[in-house]
């Protein structure tokens, strides 16, 4: 796990992230801790990923847990194409052990990141779990929102999704065809920010 986290860190660290006008060199820093306990700060060095996906999740959010098989399939489909996935826990109560248990219970294959300070969630603009943010090779956020539209609203679930928003956003980011931010409304559990 430690090596996978370190490789993913170097891949994501290759960009200068820009979200809402904040870049990596400014006062707010991109620091996080993987479930293996290693703390990391992102630097503009290393081998660049083609696309980076942050998926904000929670151990106790039923909507986020419902999407774990979909996230696993997306990870399997895109990992060899240069796409790096992180599942981020923006909850002060989620520790290494509960995240490891979550991974075991839901067969999570992506790199898990603890975000007890909620700095990643704030910088990425995430407000719910599950919510995905996709960055292109230039480090620009090109998508923020739902994984797909299975949930029209809380308690309103379709038998099958009509749109596959995250899948489509990753494909667009890989193609390099657009750098404009596309947003959809994520349905799930609110992230409670503790300021």
ChimeraX attribute file (.defattr): number of C-alpha atoms within 10 A of each C-alpha:
attribute: neighborCount
match mode: 1-to-1
recipient: residues
	/A:1	10
	/A:2	13
	/A:3	9
	/A:4	12
	/A:5	21
	/A:6	16
	/A:7	14
	/A:8	21
	/A:9	24
	/A:10	20
	/A:11	24
	/A:12	30
	/A:13	23
	/A:14	19
	/A:15	26
	/A:16	19
	/A:17	25
	/A:18	17
	/A:19	17
	/A:20	10
	/A:21	8
	/A:22	15
	/A:23	18
	/A:24	19
	/A:25	14
	/A:26	9
	/A:27	8
	/A:28	12
	/A:29	16
	/A:30	18
	/A:31	15
	/A:32	22
	/A:33	18
	/A:34	25
	/A:35	24
	/A:36	19
	/A:37	13
	/A:38	13
	/A:39	13
	/A:40	16
	/A:41	13
	/A:42	20
	/A:43	19
	/A:44	16
	/A:45	13
	/A:46	14
	/A:47	15
	/A:48	22
	/A:49	23
	/A:50	22
	/A:51	29
	/A:52	26
	/A:53	23
	/A:54	23
	/A:55	29
	/A:56	27
	/A:57	28
	/A:58	25
	/A:59	19
	/A:60	12
	/A:61	15
	/A:62	13
	/A:63	19
	/A:64	22
	/A:65	19
	/A:66	12
	/A:67	17
	/A:68	19
	/A:69	14
	/A:70	14
	/A:71	22
	/A:72	16
	/A:73	12
	/A:74	18
	/A:75	19
	/A:76	14
	/A:77	12
	/A:78	17
	/A:79	13
	/A:80	9
	/A:81	12
	/A:82	15
	/A:83	28
	/A:84	25
	/A:85	25
	/A:86	23
	/A:87	23
	/A:88	30
	/A:89	28
	/A:90	27
	/A:91	21
	/A:92	14
	/A:93	12
	/A:94	19
	/A:95	15
	/A:96	17
	/A:97	11
	/A:98	13
	/A:99	22
	/A:100	15
	/A:101	13
	/A:102	18
	/A:103	18
	/A:104	11
	/A:105	11
	/A:106	15
	/A:107	12
	/A:108	19
	/A:109	18
	/A:110	23
	/A:111	22
	/A:112	27
	/A:113	27
	/A:114	27
	/A:115	21
	/A:116	19
	/A:117	16
	/A:118	22
	/A:119	17
	/A:120	23
	/A:121	24
	/A:122	14
	/A:123	18
	/A:124	22
	/A:125	16
	/A:126	23
	/A:127	20
	/A:128	25
	/A:129	28
	/A:130	30
	/A:131	28
	/A:132	29
	/A:133	26
	/A:134	26
	/A:135	31
	/A:136	26
	/A:137	22
	/A:138	18
	/A:139	24
	/A:140	21
	/A:141	24
	/A:142	21
	/A:143	25
	/A:144	26
	/A:145	25
	/A:146	24
	/A:147	29
	/A:148	22
	/A:149	20
	/A:150	19
	/A:151	19
	/A:152	14
	/A:153	13
	/A:154	10
	/A:155	10
	/A:156	10
	/A:157	12
	/A:158	12
	/A:159	8
	/A:160	10
	/A:161	14
	/A:162	10
	/A:163	12
	/A:164	13
	/A:165	21
	/A:166	24
	/A:167	16
	/A:168	14
	/A:169	26
	/A:170	24
	/A:171	15
	/A:172	17
	/A:173	25
	/A:174	19
	/A:175	11
	/A:176	14
	/A:177	9
	/A:178	13
	/A:179	17
	/A:180	11
	/A:181	14
	/A:182	15
	/A:183	15
	/A:184	16
	/A:185	15
	/A:186	23
	/A:187	25
	/A:188	21
	/A:189	19
	/A:190	15
	/A:191	20
	/A:192	12
	/A:193	14
	/A:194	9
	/A:195	5
